[in-house]
Amino acid sequence: METDMLDAYERISEELNQAPWFGRTPDLTRMDALLDELGLPQANTKNIIVTGTDGKGSVCSYLHSILGRRYKVGRFISPHLEEWTERITVGKDDISKEDFARLYVKVMEGAKKACRVSGEMPTVFERLLAMALLYFEEQGTEWNVIEVGIEGHYDSTNLLPAKAVVVTSVGMDHMRLLGNTIEEIADAISAAFRPHAVAVIGKTDPAAMNILEVNARRKKATVYRYGRDFWYDGKFLSYSGSLDFQLALRGVHQWYNASAAIQTVLALSGTELNNIDASDIQEGLREAFWPGRLETVRENPLIILDGAHNPHAAQSLRTSLDLLYPGKKWNIFFAAMKDKDWRSVLTQFLDLANHVYVVRMPYERAESPETIVEFLKEKGTSSSVCEEQDVIKCDEDALVFGSLYLVGDVRRLTRNAVHSF
């Protein structure tokens, strides 16, 4: 039976790779009908919703780690780097492949019935979110930390109750769905705020902060804003006190992400969270790990991975590299999806490049490496096309970024290379 379920998992993985990421119509009808068919597994859940352009995964990791010291906590994130099972976690363990396959079958049975109402099968994200909710219900989680999909008014997570909503940052990404300016994107992201819940606004563009706060207050949310109600200056600071903390995750932006997570926990303490103390926060932050963010996967020579795939994330990566490795030149391995502003991303690193290797990826959405090389030629940057396995053959220090798909593939390749000796 176990072998059958593992075979089913592999088939399901391939089905998900081919399934639609976007619905024909932008609405919540598909997800609403699906949850109804599944018995409303979201009904009595205690959730913290994490939204924003960048930093969502890190903030989810921090919150999951902190709350997990006292509560049974579920976590739902996207995307995954290597396995679909990474998206659904309870405690310290990802869902097993067997449970993943079992719940996928259950969700798709409900989806076929729900399709009579919605007229359309659920998207990949909707299927996975439904599976996570069923799994959390089975596991009896006390809290769930939920990362949104692509934000906005029609994000499926808007159907879930929430005690708090965290906005990590606002930048130029998913413009086709959210808007073409920072202000429009901030307005779309504001759809995540819940009436009378906690709203934590992280460090981001001041114009975006203003729009987020106005929209949160319209829903009578209790607002905590970075730079006014809490901030970071070598330690977490707020008018109610300060807190020293250390992080396993590297990067300047992680201090701000962690500060947003701390403020969320403090805002819920005394009402919803009764058992969390300062040591839980400190230990939770110290133990939290998020793969593919300034992650070193080989020491000598270096291979550093980062999932920076939009201009805002690229700026954070560049700032961190300048601080951690001042003046250092890199062999850059880069790939990107067609729908990303990869030109703006890559341009920020050209002065750090000894050579740019544009990696050919086996994904339909991937930008043609020849197109990227032509762009680099116009910029006067030395470049060439390579294959994914060439990354681990590099005998000089390497920086790998631009696509989370690339980061996930290289993580797997480096691990397999280590195990082969």
C-alpha positions in Angstrom: 0.0 0.0 0.0 2.8 2.4 0.9 4.5 1.8 -2.5 1.2 2.4 -4.2 0.8 5.8 -2.4 4.4 6.8 -3.3 3.7 6.0 -6.9 0.5 8.0 -6.6 2.5 10.9 -5.2 4.8 10.9 -8.2 1.8 10.9 -10.6 0.1 13.7 -8.6 3.3 15.7 -8.7 3.3 15.5 -12.5 -0.4 16.4 -12.6 0.2 19.5 -10.5 3.1 20.5 -12.7 0.6 20.5 -15.6 -2.5 21.9 -13.8 -3.6 25.6 -14.2 -2.0 28.2 -11.9 -4.7 30.7 -12.7 -8.5 30.4 -13.2 -10.4 31.5 -16.2 -12.2 34.0 -14.0 -10.6 36.0 -11.1 -13.0 35.3 -8.3 -13.4 33.1 -5.1 -16.2 30.9 -6.4 -14.0 27.9 -7.1 -12.5 27.9 -3.6 -15.7 28.7 -1.8 -17.5 25.8 -3.5 -14.6 23.5 -2.8 -14.4 24.3 0.9 -18.2 23.8 1.2 -17.9 20.3 -0.4 -15.1 19.5 2.1 -17.1 20.4 5.1 -15.7 23.9 5.8 -12.3 22.8 7.3 -11.3 26.4 7.8 -14.3 27.3 9.9 -12.8 27.1 13.4 -9.2 27.7 12.7 -6.9 30.2 14.3 -4.8 31.7 11.5 -2.1 34.2 10.9 -2.0 35.3 7.3 1.3 36.5 5.8 1.2 38.6 2.6 3.4 41.0 0.8 5.9 41.1 -2.2 9.0 39.6 -0.5 9.8 38.1 2.9 6.7 36.0 3.3 8.4 32.7 3.6 10.9 34.0 6.2 8.2 35.6 8.3 6.2 32.4 8.1 9.2 30.5 9.3 9.8 32.9 12.2 6.1 32.7 13.3 6.0 29.0 12.9 9.1 28.5 15.0 8.1 30.9 17.8 4.5 29.6 18.2 5.7 26.1 17.8 7.5 26.3 21.2 4.2 26.3 23.0 1.5 25.3 20.5 0.8 22.7 17.8 1.3 24.8 14.6 0.5 24.2 11.0 2.3 26.1 8.2 1.3 26.5 4.6 3.8 28.1 2.2 4.5 28.5 -1.5 6.4 27.8 -3.6 8.3 24.7 -2.7 12.0 24.2 -3.7 12.3 20.5 -4.1 9.1 18.6 -3.1 5.4 19.5 -3.1 5.3 18.2 0.5 7.4 21.2 1.7 4.3 23.4 1.4 2.3 21.7 4.2 4.0 21.3 7.6 2.8 20.5 11.2 5.3 21.0 13.9 8.8 20.2 12.6 7.6 17.7 9.9 6.4 18.2 6.4 3.4 16.2 5.4 4.3 12.7 4.2 4.1 11.8 0.5 1.5 9.2 1.5 -0.7 11.7 3.3 -0.2 14.2 0.5 -1.4 11.7 -2.1 -4.4 10.6 0.1 -5.6 14.2 0.7 -5.1 15.2 -3.0 -7.5 12.4 -4.0 -10.0 13.6 -1.4 -9.7 17.2 -2.5 -10.2 16.3 -6.2 -13.2 14.2 -5.4 -14.7 17.3 -3.7 -13.5 19.5 -6.6 -15.5 17.5 -9.1 -18.7 18.1 -7.2 -17.8 21.8 -6.5 -17.2 22.2 -10.3 -21.0 21.9 -10.8 -21.3 25.1 -8.8 -18.3 27.0 -10.0 -18.1 25.7 -13.5 -14.3 25.3 -13.2 -11.8 23.0 -11.5 -9.7 24.6 -8.7 -6.2 25.9 -9.5 -3.0 24.4 -8.1 -2.9 26.8 -5.2 -6.6 26.2 -4.3 -6.1 22.4 -4.3 -3.0 22.7 -2.1 -4.6 25.1 0.3 -7.6 22.8 0.7 -5.3 19.9 1.4 -3.5 21.9 4.0 -6.7 22.8 5.8 -7.8 19.2 5.8 -4.4 18.1 7.2 -4.4 20.7 9.9 -7.9 19.6 10.9 -6.8 16.0 11.1 -3.7 16.9 13.1 -5.6 19.1 15.5 -3.4 22.2 15.1 -4.0 25.1 17.5 -2.6 27.8 15.2 -1.8 27.9 11.5 0.6 30.3 9.7 -0.7 30.7 6.1 1.2 32.3 3.3 -1.0 33.9 0.6 -0.8 33.0 -3.1 -0.5 36.0 -5.3 -2.2 38.5 -3.0 -5.1 40.7 -3.9 -8.9 40.6 -3.8 -9.2 37.1 -5.2 -6.5 35.3 -3.2 -8.1 32.1 -1.8 -6.7 32.7 1.7 -9.2 35.6 1.9 -11.9 33.0 2.7 -10.1 32.0 5.9 -10.6 33.6 9.3 -7.5 35.3 10.7 -6.4 36.7 14.1 -3.6 38.7 12.4 -2.4 39.7 9.0 1.2 40.6 8.3 2.3 42.6 5.3 6.0 42.0 4.9 6.8 44.5 2.0 5.3 46.0 -1.1 7.3 45.9 -4.4 6.9 45.6 -8.1 5.8 42.0 -8.8 2.7 40.3 -10.1 1.8 43.6 -11.8 -0.5 41.8 -14.3 -2.8 41.0 -11.4 -2.2 43.6 -8.8 -1.4 46.9 -10.5 1.4 48.9 -12.2 2.4 51.2 -9.3 3.4 50.7 -5.7 0.2 52.4 -4.6 -2.0 50.1 -6.7 -0.2 47.0 -5.5 -0.5 48.2 -1.9 -4.2 48.7 -2.4 -4.6 45.2 -3.8 -2.6 43.6 -1.0 -4.8 45.4 1.6 -7.6 42.9 0.7 -6.0 40.5 3.1 -6.8 42.7 6.2 -9.6 41.3 8.4 -12.2 43.2 10.4 -11.1 43.8 14.0 -8.0 41.7 13.6 -4.3 42.7 14.1 -2.6 44.3 11.1 1.2 44.4 11.1 2.8 46.5 8.4 6.5 45.7 7.9 9.3 47.9 6.6 8.5 49.1 3.1 7.8 52.1 0.9 6.2 54.9 2.9 3.5 55.5 0.3 2.6 51.9 0.4 2.5 52.0 4.2 0.1 54.9 4.2 -2.3 53.1 1.8 -2.1 49.8 3.8 -2.8 51.6 7.1 -5.8 53.5 5.7 -7.3 50.3 4.3 -6.6 48.4 7.5 -8.3 51.1 9.7 -11.3 51.0 7.4 -11.8 47.5 8.6 -11.3 48.6 12.2 -8.1 46.5 12.4 -5.5 47.2 15.2 -2.6 48.6 13.2 1.1 48.2 14.0 3.4 50.1 11.6 7.2 49.7 11.2 9.1 52.9 12.0 6.3 54.2 14.2 5.0 51.4 16.5 8.0 49.1 16.2 11.4 49.2 14.5 14.9 47.6 14.4 18.1 49.3 15.6 20.4 46.6 16.6 17.5 45.1 18.5 13.7 45.0 18.3 12.3 48.2 19.7 8.8 49.4 20.5 7.2 51.7 23.0 6.4 48.7 25.2 10.0 47.6 25.4 13.0 46.1 23.5 14.3 42.6 22.7 17.7 41.4 21.6 17.6 38.5 19.2 19.9 36.4 16.9 19.0 34.8 13.6 20.3 31.8 11.7 19.1 33.4 8.5 21.5 35.9 6.9 20.7 39.2 5.2 19.9 42.7 6.3 16.2 42.3 5.4 15.9 39.4 7.8 16.2 41.8 10.8 13.1 43.6 9.5 11.3 40.4 8.7 12.0 39.1 12.2 10.8 42.4 13.7 7.5 42.1 12.0 7.1 38.5 13.3 8.0 39.7 16.9 5.4 42.5 16.7 2.7 40.1 15.5 3.4 37.7 18.5 3.4 40.6 20.9 0.2 42.0 19.5 -1.6 38.7 20.1 -0.1 38.1 23.5 -2.4 38.4 26.4 -5.5 37.8 24.3 -4.9 35.0 21.8 -1.4 33.9 22.8 -1.2 33.4 26.6 1.9 31.2 26.9 4.6 32.9 24.7 7.4 34.7 26.6 10.5 36.6 25.5 12.7 33.4 25.6 10.2 31.6 23.3 10.6 34.5 20.8 14.4 34.5 21.0 14.8 30.8 20.7 12.2 30.6 18.0 14.0 33.2 15.9 17.4 31.5 16.5 16.1 28.1 15.4 14.1 29.3 12.3 15.5 28.3 8.9 14.3 29.1 5.5 16.1 27.4 2.6 17.2 29.3 -0.5 17.7 32.7 1.1 21.4 33.6 1.2 21.9 29.9 1.8 25.4 28.5 1.6 25.2 25.0 0.1 29.0 24.5 -0.5 31.8 26.1 1.5 34.9 25.7 -0.7 34.6 27.0 -3.2 31.4 28.8 -2.2 28.0 28.3 -3.7 25.4 30.7 -2.3 21.8 30.4 -3.3 19.1 33.1 -3.1 15.6 33.2 -4.5 15.6 36.9 -5.5 13.4 37.0 -8.5 12.0 40.5 -8.5 13.6 44.0 -8.3 12.7 44.5 -4.6 14.2 41.1 -3.5 17.3 41.8 -5.7 17.9 45.1 -4.0 17.8 43.3 -0.6 20.2 40.6 -1.9 22.6 43.2 -3.2 22.6 45.2 0.1 23.3 42.0 2.0 26.1 40.9 -0.3 27.8 44.3 0.0 27.7 44.0 3.8 28.7 40.3 4.0 31.2 40.2 1.1 32.3 43.8 0.4 34.0 44.2 -3.0 33.8 40.5 -3.8 33.4 39.4 -7.5 31.3 36.3 -8.3 30.7 33.8 -11.0 27.0 34.4 -11.4 24.5 31.6 -12.4 21.2 33.1 -13.4 17.8 32.1 -14.7 14.4 33.6 -14.7 10.8 33.1 -15.6 9.4 35.0 -18.6 6.8 36.9 -16.5 9.4 38.4 -14.2 11.3 41.7 -14.6 14.5 39.9 -14.9 16.3 42.7 -16.6 15.9 45.0 -13.6 16.9 42.1 -11.3 20.1 41.2 -13.2 21.2 44.7 -13.8 21.8 45.3 -10.1 24.6 42.7 -10.1 26.5 43.2 -13.3 29.3 45.1 -11.6 29.8 42.0 -9.3 30.2 39.5 -12.1 33.4 37.9 -13.3 31.1 36.1 -15.7 27.4 35.4 -16.0 26.3 31.9 -16.8 22.7 31.8 -17.9 21.2 28.5 -16.9 19.0 26.6 -19.2 16.0 25.3 -17.2 13.5 22.5 -18.1 10.4 24.6 -17.5 8.0 26.0 -20.1 7.7 29.4 -18.2 11.5 29.9 -18.2 13.0 32.7 -20.2 15.1 31.7 -23.1 18.8 31.8 -22.0 19.7 33.1 -25.4 17.5 36.1 -24.8 19.2 36.8 -21.5 22.7 36.4 -23.1 21.7 38.9 -25.8 20.7 41.4 -23.2 24.0 40.9 -21.3 25.9 41.4 -24.6 24.2 44.8 -25.0 25.3 45.6 -21.5 28.9 44.6 -22.2 28.9 41.8 -19.7 30.7 38.5 -20.3 28.2 35.7 -20.5 27.4 32.2 -21.8 24.7 29.6 -21.6 25.1 26.5 -19.3 23.2 23.6 -18.0 22.0 23.2 -14.4 24.6 20.5 -13.5 27.3 22.9 -14.5 26.7 25.0 -11.4 28.2 22.4 -9.1 31.1 21.8 -11.4 32.2 25.4 -11.0 35.6 25.5 -9.2 35.3 29.2 -8.2 32.9 31.0 -5.8 29.4 31.1 -7.3 26.3 33.1 -6.7 23.0 31.5 -7.9 19.8 33.5 -8.1 16.9 34.8 -10.2 14.5 31.9 -10.0 13.3 29.7 -7.1 13.1 26.8 -9.6 16.8 27.2 -10.2 17.5 27.5 -6.5 15.6 24.3 -5.8 17.2 22.4 -8.6 20.7 23.4 -7.5 20.0 22.5 -3.9 19.1 19.0 -5.0 22.2 18.7 -7.2 24.6 19.8 -4.5 23.1 17.4 -2.0 23.3 14.5 -4.5 26.9 15.5 -5.3 27.8 15.3 -1.6 26.1 12.0 -1.2 27.9 10.5 -4.2 31.3 10.6 -2.5 
